[in-house]
Structure formats: C-alpha cells, structure tokens
C-alpha cells in the first residue's frame, strides 16, 4: 500500500491482511499506563482496517489481579495467542519476560510476528 500503517509489514496482500487475527503483545508488568498503550495500538490498527484484534490488556477487566498470578495470566495469554495468526509487538517488548515467552511460543506455532509503529498513532 501507499504510505505506512500501524505495523511494519508489507506482503502486498493488504486485502488478506485486513482479515488477519492479531494478538497484541507488549509489556504489562511494571508499566503504569499499559492499558493505554494497548488501547492506542488497537485503535491505530482498527483505523488501518484490522478488525480482529486480541487485546490481552483487557484481561484485567474480567480477571482481577488479586485472584490471578503472573503465570495464570501468561497461560491465558498463550491460549489467546493461539487464536491469532499474527503477533504485533508493542514498544518495550524486548524488556518484557512475558513478551519473550509469547514470542517463543508464537515462533513454535508458526505465527507471523510484526512490530508496531508508534509513528502511526494520531
């Protein structure tokens, strides 16, 4: 396509890509505004026409941190990741133990891994 998009990719199959099921992967533990980071990424991808986005930052809405451990969340996140065809990495992903686990899992499952472009937010 012409111009950028919210993700660094470009197979030239834009129509197919719009139907792609996307899992957002980014740092959560120790990041005060992680919900906002995930929300902005989801909005930017939605503007680009992606409609099937799995946002694990919304998990805390249904599963309070007081009753779930880090491992509990990761297990659920990996189940959610299974439903996706691609993983979009949010800024700071390389500093996150959870994201590194998600990436290893995604690679083992043959998922597409893309990086999110914050420059596309508006």
N, C-alpha and C positions, 0 to 999 in steps of 0.2 A: 504494500500500500504506500501511499504518499505520506510523508511526514511520519512522526513517531506514533507510538501508542504507549500504553502504560507498562507494557512488558517488552524486554529486549528479546525479540524473536523475529522471524520473518521467513517462513517457509514458502510464502507466496500463495498459501491456501487460506486466505482470510475467511472465506465463507465457512469452511470446515472448522476453522479455529474458533469461530464465534460460538459453536455448539460445544466446545471443549469444556469438560468439567474440571474446574480449577480449585485446588486446595491452597489456601494462603498459609505460608509458613514464615514465622518471624519470632523474634524474642518476646517473651511474655514475663518470665520470672525476673524480678528486679527492675522492670520497666514500668514506671508510674502511668504513662499515657498509652500503654499498649493497645487498649481498646480503640482509641482514637486513630492510632497508626493503621490498624487493621481496617477500620471503618473507611478511612480515606483511600486506602488501596482498593477496597471493594467498590467504592463509588467511582474511582477512576476507571477500573476495569469494566464496570457497568456502562459507563459513558462510551467506552470503546466497543460496546456491543456484546460483551460477555455476560451471559445471564445465569450460568450455572456455577456459582461460586460458593465454596465451603469455607466459612469463616470460623475457625476454632476459638477465636477470642470471644465469641458469643456463648461459649460453653458455660461460663461462669454465671450466666443468666439462669440456667436451668440446674446447674450443679454447683452449689456454693463451695468455696474453698475450704470452709470449715468441716465439710464431710468427705472431701476427696484429697488424696495425696498427689504429689507430683507424678508419681508412677501411674496412678489411676488416670489422671488427665492424659498422660502420654499414650497409654493403652487405648483410650477412646480416640485420641487424635490419629493414631495409626489406623484404627478402624475407619475413620472418616477419610483419611488419605487414600485408603483402598478404593473408595468410591470415585476418586478423581482420575483423570488422565494426565494431568499436569500439576506440578507444584510450582507456585510462584513465590520466590524468596524475597522477603521484605528486608529493608536496610537493617544492618546489625545482625543478620542471620549467622554470620561467621563467628559471633561471640556467644552463641546460644547452644548449650549442650543438647537441649530438646530438638532444636532445628537440625543439628548434626545427626541425631538419631533418625529424624524424619527423612533426611536426605539419603542416608544409608539404606533405609527401608525402601524409599522411592526408587533408588537405583536398582536394588534387588528385584523390585516388581516391574522394572522396565518403564517407569513413568518419565514423562518429559519434565525437565527441570529448567525453569526460566527465572530471570532476575527482574524484579520490579524496578521501574524507572520513576523515581520521585519527581523528576522534572515534568512529568505529565500531569501532576496534580494541578488543579486550578479552582 
